[in-house]
């Protein structure tokens, strides 16, 4: 199978926002069509011991990596100042607090940045309502920010005449505009709290014109692109199966149908929190989740009260309410007294008379027990632990990691063949500041060395380790956090070959939006620029478009092309583009549904040793199994071909 097939297969199997069983599937999917990961929002809800059976099922079906223990510190109280005080017990303010008017409730909304006890940054808030107790929380801002602005909350609710969306923006964002589904635009406000690491944005609008997207510009008014509200909120929902229901702590529950299954989804101030499938109650009487400072859950219809007790004695009681949708489940939500889910936590369900119906205790090590090790569990510097597991079945070995202190960190697994893993798992440590990031992958038997390449040109050698009874070696390297960022890895094999695995930087086009010098013009309104760090930024009619990997420090773009992978490509809203080997004069794309696109290729103007091409995407074109890309020289001789591809099932 060639590289193009692998990239497409990764896209097919990553469509549910999850890794397929190839170790490098997610990285390859990001490279072709960058997926905008939501900063400050974990894509998978916290999973306590009551869902460990579902975890193993997910591993068997290849839905990895798995994120466990992603709760957030937070609280709700009867007084806004008390909420603020309790939120800041283990945090340090990072800049001044701002207060904005909440047009829906005619009450103040308080916003501020903070540094969590573990060292990462968060956005904290306290919401006051006309007919509800104040509540608040702190949303982590991850180290993988790949968009200039993102959604955090909304005051939009049923019956409101006016609403406001609000979120975070990177330094350099100077303006925001909300765009309604009917195209009407509403100017927003960008706030710059003194001493804060980020900016804030708000957009106020009539509730009947709910926002469909936001448009961002930089401090000079140059377009940075747009983000859809659906993607910003983190919701990928099916068909609504009932009206929303308000629960304590500002939580709203609503059922959705996904195919033949139904799941209950929780949100708060417009942002997705978590979802739970109703069918999971066949295995457990209670399905709790912990996300964004609250605990939410569903239970069997006969459960009237749920008690969750955490190590150290902290606990919370939840009175359930029957669902109004006829699903036969009970709903609950409320404050989170401790933060992240902890080993040793206990969930107990009671009926209306107080009799105990069900009890589940998360014993220490239960998460690791659910992903049994195949061979020795290896300990790395910083207390990280990594191991192989055969939980997915013979020939489907995963590598797992625990000890990550980043938001939502816990146990992570990456499945697939154990031959090699150039795109690794990673664990982040923030203290002492600025902290470091450790990368862990599977080493091929022929690998002699692995090096992490930083944007400042440094190469850091990885160490190899093989545990007793493990199916392969691992490699690991720790990179200090700071101004220099990771841009890729190089692998040297025993025969002297050096393979390069660049990390894609999906936001580089936006960061380069103000750089006009050095741009090369191509067909279809496409321009392209070699940008930092190690990125090839593309623009369509001046607007940022998905980027491609750029040259590693001290190297050229041509070094990223091989006989097995002679072309790198991507596409945006209207154009398809990429680069191939020098000497290529014409490129032919044949889509999976039989359309053919022919375009001229031109030498790059930066002496990078490649040719560049671009063409309009034909109407109805499908980038799927069966497509191929071919390059010809000026005389019409075929120089290289990538594809045609087949849509195979993961091996």
C-alpha positions, 0 to 999 in steps of 0.5 A, spaced: 500 500 500 502 506 498 502 513 502 497 516 498 492 510 500 494 510 507 493 517 507 486 516 504 484 510 509 486 514 515 481 520 513 476 514 512 477 511 519 478 518 522 471 521 520 468 520 527 474 524 530 478 518 533 484 514 531 484 508 526 488 502 528 494 505 524 499 508 528 500 514 524 493 515 521 491 521 525 497 525 523 496 523 516 489 525 516 491 532 519 496 533 513 491 532 508 486 536 511 487 539 517 482 538 523 481 544 527 482 541 534 478 545 539 482 548 544 480 548 551 475 542 550 476 535 550 473 531 545 472 525 549 468 526 556 471 523 562 470 516 563 470 513 570 470 506 572 463 505 570 465 505 563 471 501 563 467 496 559 465 501 554 473 502 554 475 495 552 469 495 547 472 501 544 479 498 543 476 492 540 473 496 535 479 501 534 477 507 536 483 509 539 487 513 543 483 513 549 482 519 554 481 518 561 480 522 567 479 529 563 475 532 569 475 540 571 476 543 577 470 548 578 464 549 583 457 553 583 454 556 589 449 561 591 453 567 591 457 569 585 463 572 590 463 565 593 463 561 586 469 566 584 473 564 591 472 557 590 474 557 583 481 560 585 483 556 591 488 552 587 489 557 581 493 563 580 490 569 576 493 571 569 491 578 568 486 582 570 478 580 570 473 583 566 466 584 566 461 584 560 454 585 560 450 579 559 444 581 555 440 575 556 440 575 563 441 582 565 446 580 569 454 581 569 458 575 566 465 575 569 471 572 565 479 572 567 485 567 565 488 563 570 494 558 571 491 551 574 495 548 579 498 543 574 501 549 570 497 550 564 492 556 563 485 556 563 479 561 562 475 562 568 468 565 568 462 566 573 455 566 570 449 570 574 442 569 572 435 572 573 432 565 576 438 561 577 444 560 582 450 563 580 455 558 577 462 558 574 468 554 572 475 554 568 476 551 561 483 549 560 487 552 554 491 546 551 498 547 548 495 545 541 491 551 539 491 551 531 486 557 530 486 564 532 479 564 536 475 559 539 468 559 542 467 558 550 460 560 551 453 563 549 448 566 553 443 563 548 437 560 551 429 558 549 425 565 550 431 570 550 430 576 545 438 577 545 444 573 546 451 573 546 457 568 544 463 569 547 470 566 547 478 566 546 482 569 541 490 569 540 494 575 541 494 579 534 486 578 533 484 585 532 476 584 530 471 579 530 464 579 526 458 574 527 455 571 521 448 568 522 445 563 518 441 568 513 448 571 512 446 577 516 453 580 520 454 583 527 460 586 529 463 584 535 468 586 541 475 584 542 477 585 549 485 585 551 485 584 559 491 587 562 497 582 563 493 576 560 496 571 555 490 571 550 484 576 548 477 575 549 471 576 544 464 577 544 458 578 539 451 580 541 445 579 536 438 578 536 436 571 538 432 569 532 439 570 528 443 565 532 450 565 530 453 560 524 460 562 524 465 568 526 470 571 522 476 574 525 481 579 522 488 581 525 490 588 528 491 591 521 484 588 519 487 583 515 482 577 514 484 571 518 479 566 516 472 564 519 470 558 524 463 555 524 459 555 530 458 548 530 465 546 530 467 552 535 462 549 540 465 542 539 458 539 537 457 533 532 450 531 533 445 527 530 437 528 529 434 531 535 429 526 539 426 531 544 426 538 547 432 541 551 431 540 559 434 545 564 438 541 569 442 544 575 449 548 574 446 551 568 446 544 564 442 543 559 440 535 556 437 533 550 437 526 546 439 525 539 439 519 534 445 517 531 443 512 526 439 507 530 442 509 537 440 514 541 444 518 546 443 524 551 448 530 550 449 535 555 451 542 554 452 549 558 452 556 556 451 553 549 458 549 549 458 541 548 460 538 555 459 530 554 454 525 551 452 518 553 449 512 549 442 510 552 444 503 551 450 503 555 445 502 561 444 495 559 451 494 563 451 499 568 445 502 572 449 509 572 453 512 567 456 519 570 461 523 566 465 529 568 467 535 564 467 543 564 467 543 572 460 539 572 458 532 573 452 529 569 449 523 567 444 518 566 441 512 570 436 507 570 429 509 570 428 506 577 434 510 580 432 516 584 438 518 587 446 518 585 451 519 590 459 519 588 464 519 593 471 521 592 478 519 595 479 523 601 471 523 603 468 529 598 462 527 595 456 529 592 448 527 592 444 528 585 437 527 585 435 524 578 429 526 574 425 522 569 427 524 562 421 527 558 422 524 552 420 517 553 427 514 553 426 510 560 432 513 563 433 518 569 437 525 568 442 528 573 447 534 573 450 538 579 457 541 581 463 538 581 467 538 588 474 535 586 475 536 579 478 530 575 475 523 576 480 520 581 482 512 582 478 510 588 471 514 587 465 510 588 458 511 585 452 508 588 445 508 586 438 508 590 431 507 589 426 512 591 425 509 598 433 509 599 434 502 598 441 501 595 440 498 587 447 498 585 454 500 587 461 501 583 468 502 586 473 505 582 479 501 585 486 504 584 489 501 578 482 500 575 484 504 568 490 500 567 487 493 569 482 495 563 488 495 558 492 489 560 499 490 559 503 485 554 509 484 557 513 489 562 510 496 564 516 501 562 517 507 567 520 513 563 523 519 566 518 524 570 514 518 572 511 516 565 509 509 564 508 506 557 506 499 555 503 495 550 497 491 550 493 486 546 486 488 548 484 489 541 486 482 539 491 478 536 495 483 531 492 489 533 497 491 539 496 498 542 501 502 545 499 506 551 501 511 556 499 514 563 502 520 567 500 526 562 499 532 566 496 536 561 488 538 561 484 531 560 490 527 561 490 520 564 491 514 560 492 514 552 493 509 547 494 508 540 493 502 536 495 499 530 501 495 527 507 495 532 512 495 526 514 503 527 510 509 529 514 516 527 508 520 529 508 518 537 503 519 543 505 525 547 505 527 555 506 534 557 509 537 563 508 544 565 512 545 572 517 547 573 515 552 568 515 552 562 515 545 562 517 539 557 513 535 552 515 527 552 514 523 545 513 516 545 513 511 539 514 504 537 521 503 533 522 499 527 527 493 528 531 497 522 531 503 526 538 506 528 536 513 531 530 517 532 531 525 532 526 530 534 527 536 530 526 543 533 524 550 529 531 553 531 534 547 528 536 543 534 536 536 533 535 532 540 536 524 540 531 519 542 533 513 547 530 506 545 527 502 550 525 494 550 521 492 556 521 484 558 516 480 553 514 486 549 513 486 542 517 491 540 522 497 542 519 504 544 523 510 543 522 516 547 525 524 547 523 530 551 523 536 548 523 543 553 517 547 552 518 554 549 519 559 543 522 553 539 517 548 537 517 541 534 517 541 527 518 533 525 522 527 526 528 524 522 529 516 522 535 513 520 535 506 518 541 501 519 542 501 511 543 509 512 537 511 509 534 517 513 526 518 513 523 525 515 516 525 518 514 533 519 509 535 523 503 539 520 502 546 522 495 547 520 495 554 523 501 557 519 497 560 513 493 564 518 500 566 522 503 568 515 497 572 513 501 579 514 507 576 510 506 578 503 514 578 501 516 571 498 509 569 496 509 565 489 502 566 485 499 559 482 493 558 478 486 558 481 487 564 485 492 560 489 498 563 492 504 560 497 509 562 501 515 558 505 513 560 512 515 559 519 516 554 523 517 549 517 511 550 513 508 551 506 502 556 507 497 556 502 492 562 500 486 562 496 484 569 493 488 572 499 484 567 505 488 562 509 487 555 506 490 548 509 497 548 509 502 543 507 509 541 511 515 545 509 522 544 509 526 542 516 531 547 518 537 547 514 533 542 509 529 543 502 522 541 500 525 536 496 528 532 502 520 531 504 519 527 497 521 520 496 520 515 491 514 512 495 511 519 496 513 523 490 507 528 492 504 532 497 497 535 496 491 538 500 485 542 498 481 548 500 474 551 499 475 552 491 482 549 489 487 543 489 494 544 490 501 541 492 508 540 490 512 535 487 519 533 484 523 538 480 522 537 473 515 535 473 511 540 468 504 537 468 500 534 474 494 530 472 489 528 478 484 523 477 478 523 482 475 517 485 469 518 481 472 519 474 473 526 473 480 528 471 484 535 472 490 537 468 494 543 471 501 546 469 507 545 474 512 551 475 518 551 479 518 554 486 522 561 486 525 559 493 530 554 490 527 549 494 528 543 489 520 542 487 515 544 482 508 547 485 501 546 482 494 548 483 487 548 479 480 549 481 476 543 484 471 540 479 464 540 481 462 534 484 469 531 485 470 526 490 477 525 494 476 518 496 478 511 494 480 510 486 483 517 485 490 517 483 496 523 481 501 523 476 506 527 474 509 528 467 515 532 464 515 537 459 515 532 453 509 528 456 513 522 459 511 520 466 515 521 471 511 519 477 505 516 480 501 516 487 495 511 487 490 509 484 488 508 491 483 502 494 479 503 500 481 497 504 479 495 511 485 497 517 490 491 518 
